Amino acid sequence: MRKSMICFLVPFLLLVACKSRKLPANILPLPVMQQVMWDMIRAGEFVNGFVTGIDTGKHKGARAKEVYDQVLQVHKITRQQFDESFAYYQQHPVLMKTLLDSLAGKDHTEQDPSLRRRNNVLNDTLQQEQAEENKPDTLAAQ
C-alpha cells in the first residue's frame, strides 16, 4: 500500500514542481508591468495632488478615470489587460513582491528629467559646502 502510494505521489510531485513558470499569454510581462505600475502610481499622485484640489465636485472620479486611461493608452494596453495582469500578480505573491520591490528601488531620475536637475542642483550645493569647509582659515593664519 505504501509503495503504491509513493509510486503515485513521486511522479505527481515531480510534475507539479517542474511545471512551467511562464506567464499566461494575456498577462503583461514583468518589465512591462513595472513601467505601467510606475506610471499608474505617478498618475495617482497627479490625481490626488492636482485634480482633487481643483475639482471637488462629482466630476473628480471621471477626471481620475481619464488620467488612468491615458496611462493605459500610452502603454497601448486595455483596462482589461491591466486588471487581469494586476489580479494575476496579486495571486502570485513572489511575482508581486518582485514587482513592488522593483518600484521601490527604482532610480526615478532616469525617467523624469526634472528630478535629475533637482538632484544635480542639490549635489552642486553639497559640493560647494564641502569645498568651503576645506578652505584654510584665513583668520587663524594671522
N, C-alpha and C positions, 0 to 999 in steps of 0.2 A: 504494500500500500504506500509506504513512504517513498520507495524507489520510483513508483509510477508518478507520484505527486511531484517529486524532484525532476523527473524527466519532462514533465509538462511545464513546470514552473521556470526552469532554467531557460529554455528557448523563448518563453514568453517574456521574461525579464530582458533577455538579450534584444528581442525585437523592440521593446519599449525603450531601452537605453540607447539603441542605435538609430532611433527614429530621426529623420532629417530635421534639422533646426531651421530650415528655410521658411521665410515668411510666406504667407498666402499671397496670391497674385494681386488681390485687391488692397493689400496693406502697404502703406508707404515705407520704404526702407529707412533705416535709422538715420543716415545723413540727411535725407530729405525731411524727415520728421523733425530733426533737430532745427533745421532752418525755419520750418513752418512754425514750430512751437516758439522759437525765439521771436519771430515776427508777431505772433499772436500775443505774446507777453507784452511786447512793445506797444501793440495796438491797444491792449487793455489799459496800459499806463496812460496812453493818449486819451482814451475814453474817460478814464477816471479823473485825469488832470484837467482836461480842457472841455470835453463835451459836457460832462456833468456840471461843471461850473458855469457854462454858458447856457445850456438848455436844461432847465429844471422841470420842464413840462412833460407831457405824455410822449413827446417825440424822441426823448432821450434813448429809449430802448431801440427804436427804429434806427436812430443815428449810429448807435453802437453796432447793430447788426450790419449796417452799411460798411463800417470800418473793418469789421471782421471779414466780411465778404470780399472787400478789396484785397486783403491779405491773401485770401484763397485764390483770387484771380491772378495776383502777381505770381503765385507758385503754380498756376494752371492746374488746380485741383478743385474738386467739388466739395460741398459741405458734407455730402455722404461719405466720400473717401476719407476726409479728415475725421469725421465722427467714428467710422469703422476702425480706422487706424488707431485713434486715441483709445477706443474701447479695447482693442487688441493689446495695446501696450499696458493698459491698466490690468488686464487679465494675466499678464506675464511680468511679475514684479522685477525680475532680473533685467529685462529689457527696459522697463520703466525707470529703474534706478540708473541704468546706463544713460538713458535719455536725459533725465533730470540732472545727473551729475555733470554731464557734458555742458548743460546750460549754465550750471552754477560756476563752472571753471572756465567758461568761455572768455577769450580775450575780445572784449566788446569793441576795442578801439579799431580792430581791423574792418569792422562793418560800418562804423559811424565816425566819419572824419572829424566831426565837431568834438567828439571825446578825445581823439588823438591830439587836436590842437590844444584842448584844455589841459591834457596831461603834459604836453610839451611846455606850456607856459608854467605849469607847476614845477616841472623838472628844472627849467631855466631859473626860476626863482630860488629853488633849493640850491642850485649850483652857485648862484651869486652870493647867497648867505654863507655857504661853506667857504667860498673864496675870501669873503670879508673876515671870517673868523680866523683864517690862516695868515692874514696880513700881520706884519710885525707891529707892535705897539709903539707908536711914534713918541708918545709922552714918556714912556719908560726909558727910551734911549737918551733923553736929555738929562 
